[in-house]
Amino acid sequence: MTRLSQHKSALALITLLALSAGAYAAGADLGQAVKQTTNWTAIGMFAFFVIVTLFITKWAASRTKNASDFYTAGGSLTGFQNGLAIAGDYMSAASFLGISGLVFASGFDGLIYSIGWLVGWPLITFLMAERLRNLGKFTFADVAGYRFDQTPIRVFAACGSLVVVAFYMTAQMVGAGQLIKLLFGLDYLYAEMLVGTIMMIYVLFGGMTATSWVQIIKACMLLGGATFMAFAVLLQFGFSPEAMFVKAIEVHSKKDAIMGPGALITNPISAISIGMALMFGTAGLPHILMRFFTVSSAKEARKSVGWATTWIGYFYILTFIIGFGAITNLIPNPMDYFVGGDISKGLTGGGNMAAVHLSRAVGGNMFMGFISAVAFATILAVVAGLTLSGASAVSHDLYASVWRKGRVDQADELRASRITVVILGIIAVFFGIAFEKENVAFMVMLAFVVAASANFPVLFMSVLWKDCTTKGAVTGGFVGLILAVVLTVGSNAVWVLALHNPKGSAWFPYDSAAIFSIPAAFLVIWLVSLMDHSARAAVDREGYPAQEVRSETGIGSASNSGR
Amino acid sequence: MQDDLIQRVTSNPKYQELKSKRSRIGWWLTWSMMVVYYGFILLVAYDKEFLATKIGNGVTTYGMPLGIGVLVFTIIITIIYVRRANSEFDDLTQEVVKGALK
């Protein structure tokens, strides 16, 4: 490389790095994309995926007869299947394209980022999974409110679920619109309509059975495609990471700097706060928690999360190799992959396209079509899972338990759920269109902060602390929820980047609220419960031994006929 | 659930054994995960030079195996728990359930 082009590529990568450092604070984000030429191979493969999954939906519909089938696939999944489905729920397009793009731009920083997304899983395994299965039926409110006054706890749980679902889903819908321009070369609006319609068909007719199998198929395709890419890259270097690093340092404009931490983590408090949001937020995502009710026993729940952690961790190792593969394969051939053949202008389609370009470099146009189709299918599957969990919060928690006080037959509850699915689908499309030009980078992160500060503390304390009361749990949960949202609004990602206030005017100095809002929620739950001497508090505390026996042994748990 | 059933379970020493054993290993592993992860983040925040130091004469830095190591550690402790629980804890659970329902 000549000195001039080195200089140019340095500039380009500084720009990329600035973007990616922002992305860490804000959650992986696909940003604004420029529409590419129409990619018929990718569209064809995606159409094939849709046809196959619609047939599965038809089969699933024939098995979806009652509420249990609809919400939890009748508890019929095995631990291995559910593990794949959980991994499918969690491995989003943003994490596949975003993390590999971050590794491509700044090497080691991408690895730091991916670690944060994995470390919540062991906690779910050690503390939550089996107890969730033993206590729960359809939603996490069944678990959190096991011994509590149903109305307040379910109102809280539904709020917590719906806020998380709304932000997470909007980010996915906007991401879908950007991706369809990049990957298929189609208009933004097509993405909203496609995702909205197909997702509704999956959930409405096939319920959890169809949603689970869409996740499983997508997880297999994504893991298979990523494995092939990582394998092809390692093959080029005789399976020696050292040789791969040597070549990457040689061609990358940042040279040695890609091998160590860069600009991603500068403020330790922000870094720890983001880490806490990711770690505890994972254990409070309603669409993930719901997946533990789709298996038959605590043992299968435990196996599910073991498999899920393995697959997700393996996937992050692959994205790291893919990012380095993109450095060594794309930078030496600027004519093929960079705007106008000029490294300083960045990758064609933007930094998130590193993995997609690499798929063409190692597998040709057909394989690139496959990877593009998988990346888009990923969004479809995640949105379906989110919609189902949002719908169950409305129909099972709000409608059946709060509004009808549990006096409702299954057909009635199912009808409410399906109506909610349609409403949520329309809202998702509407938000996707409304936020097209907005900066939504903060939304995934906000969803995690709310899940970590509201859902997780309530779930944790109600299951593990005998003196927790309804009043304590609900008050603390709402404090965590409100604090998480308010402080996030005051942070740079929202106050300046999304709401366009002047630079430097953000009044909350850190990138994530979690380090304050999580302890605040726990503290309030603890204090209010201790001071609660109401008659209800006595009932709540008396209910603990029975809850504990069921959560530890599974005696009396739903559809646990083997015991 | 009937009170006498709960009484029978909670008074079973096997139940107490199951509870304390599972809780001990659960918390132990949880804390080790926290120490490893937040330790790694603090290392990134306060000692970037160490992570960027090359191992021997090669180009690979200490940060690379450490970072991948955290990912692998996460997977391994999860598998350790699942394996232990699938054998030991499930056997204990079965005994407790059998004792309670007979």
Interface residues (C-beta under 8 A of the other chain):
Chain A: F108 L111 I112 S114 I115 G116 L118 V119 W121 P122 L123 T125 F126 L127 E130 P241 E242 F245 V246 I249 D256 A257 M259 G260 P261 L264 I265 T266 N267 P268 A271 I272 G275 M279 A298 K299 R302 K303 V305 G306 T309 T310 G313 Y314 Y316 I317 F320 P545 A546 E548 V549 R550 E552 T553 G554 I555 G556 R563
Chain B: M1 L5 I6 V9 T10 Y15 L18 K19 R22 I25 G26 W27 L29 T30 M33 Y37 Y38 F40 I41 L42 V44 A45 Y46 K48 E49 L51 A52 T53 K54 G58 V59 T60 T61 G63 M64 G67 I68 V70 L71 V72 T74 I75 I77 T78 I79 Y81 V82 A85 N86 D90 T93 V96 V97 A100 L101
